[in-house]
Amino acid sequence: MKQLLISLMLVVISTMTIASESDGLILHRSTQTFPEAMLALQTSIAEHGYKLSRVQRVDIGLTKSGYKTDKYRVVFFGKPSEIRAVKQSSPQLIPYLPIKIVIFSENNETLLVASNMTQFSALATREDTRDLLERWNNDIQSIFDDVQ
């Protein structure tokens, strides 16, 4: 079951082939319950100046397919003006936008996973886009720290 969740998580966050887990993904474990962690996540996203675009439930589809799973969501967010600028300057990055964080409950912990945005730097055609990916990555790490 754990392998299934990890596989689905990789598909949902649309990562490229990952050379190593530490390069491709940012993982954070929190001892907060899922509802507390979800609230802290959404609050921190807003405090970092991002707009929450949607929260997608993944656990319903898994349950309907016969799998037992705890809470499982994908949180989509970004700054609309930045996302528009990236789409115009580097359209090859469109599949990785907006920023996504997967949050799910496992036993008594809540896990958060996101793509390491700097892995997409090679796809960026402009230096300012690469700088933006770096900032997004730093913000994700800061958001994860806030959820702790």
N, C-alpha and C positions, 0 to 999 in steps of 0.2 A: 504494500500500500504506500509506504514511504517513497519508494522508487517511482510509483505512478504520479504522486503529487509533485515530485521534483521534475519529472518529465513534462507534466502539464505546465508547471511554472515556467520552464524554459520556452515552451511553445507560446504561452500567453504573453511573455514580455518580449517576444520577437528578437532574440539575440542572434548574432551571427555565430559562426563556428567559433567556439571558445578555445583558446590555446590552453588556458588554465583557469580553474575556478576563481582564483583570486584576481585574475586580470579581467574576466568577463562579467562577474557578478559581485555585487556588494550584499553581504548577508548580515543581518542583525537579529539577535535574540533578545527578547524582552521578557521579564518575569511578570509584566502586567497582564491582566486578563485581556481577552480579545476586545471587548467593548472599550476598556480603558485605553488600550494601545491604539485602537481605531480613532478614538476621539483625540488623543494626543497627536496622532499622525495628521489628521485633518487640520487641527489647530496650528501645528508647526508649518504645514504647507502654506496656509494663509499668512502666517507671521513672516514667512520668507518672501512674501509678495507674489505668490503664485495663485492662479485661479484653478479651483477644482472643477474639472469638466464632467466627470462622472465616476461612479463606483459601480463596478460590474460584479455581480455575484457569480461565483464559479461553482460553489458547493451544490447548488440546486441541480445543475446538469450532472454532476458526479453522482449525486444521490439517486437521480432518476435512472442512471445507468447501472445501479446496483452496488455502488461503492459506499462505504461508510467513511464519512469525512466530517471534520469539525468545520468551523467557520472558515471561509476562503473567499477573498475579494481581490480585485485588481482596481487600484486607484489611479485614475488618469488626471494629469494636471499639467499646467504650464502657464507661461505668460503669452497671451495671444499675439502680441506684436513681435515677440522674439520667434515664436513658431512660424509666423508668416514670413519673417525675414529669412529664416533658415530654409523654408520651403522654396523661396525664390532664388537664394544663392546656391543652395546645395540640394536639389530635388531628390537626389539619391538617398537622402536621410529621411524622407517622408515616412517610410515604413516604421521608423523608430520613434515617431512623434505621435501624440504628446508623450511626455515623460510618464513612465508607469512604475508603480510600486505594488508588488504582490504582498499581501498580508494574510497570514493564515494561522490557525490555532493548531498546536501539536502538543498533546498531553497538557501540561500546566504552563506552557510557554506560548508566546506569540512570536512568530518569525516574520521578518520583513526582508524582501529581496528586491533588488533593482539592478538593471544593467549598469555597468561601469560605462558612463557616457563617453569617456575618453577613448574607448576602444573604437569608436566611430570616427575619430579624428582623420583617419586616412581617407575617408569618404568626403570630408569637407573640402571645398574648393577654395575657401578663403581663410586667412589667418584669424579674422575676427570670429568666424564660425567655430574654429578650433578653440579659441579662447572661451567662447560661450559654452561649448561642451565641457570644458574644464570647470567653469563656474557651476554649471548644472550638477556636475559630479560632486563638487565640494558641498553644494547645497543639499544634495541627497544625503551625504554623510552627516551633515549638521542636523538635518531632519531626523535621521535615525538616532543621533545622540539625544535629541529632544524627547524621543519616544521612550528612552530609557528611564 
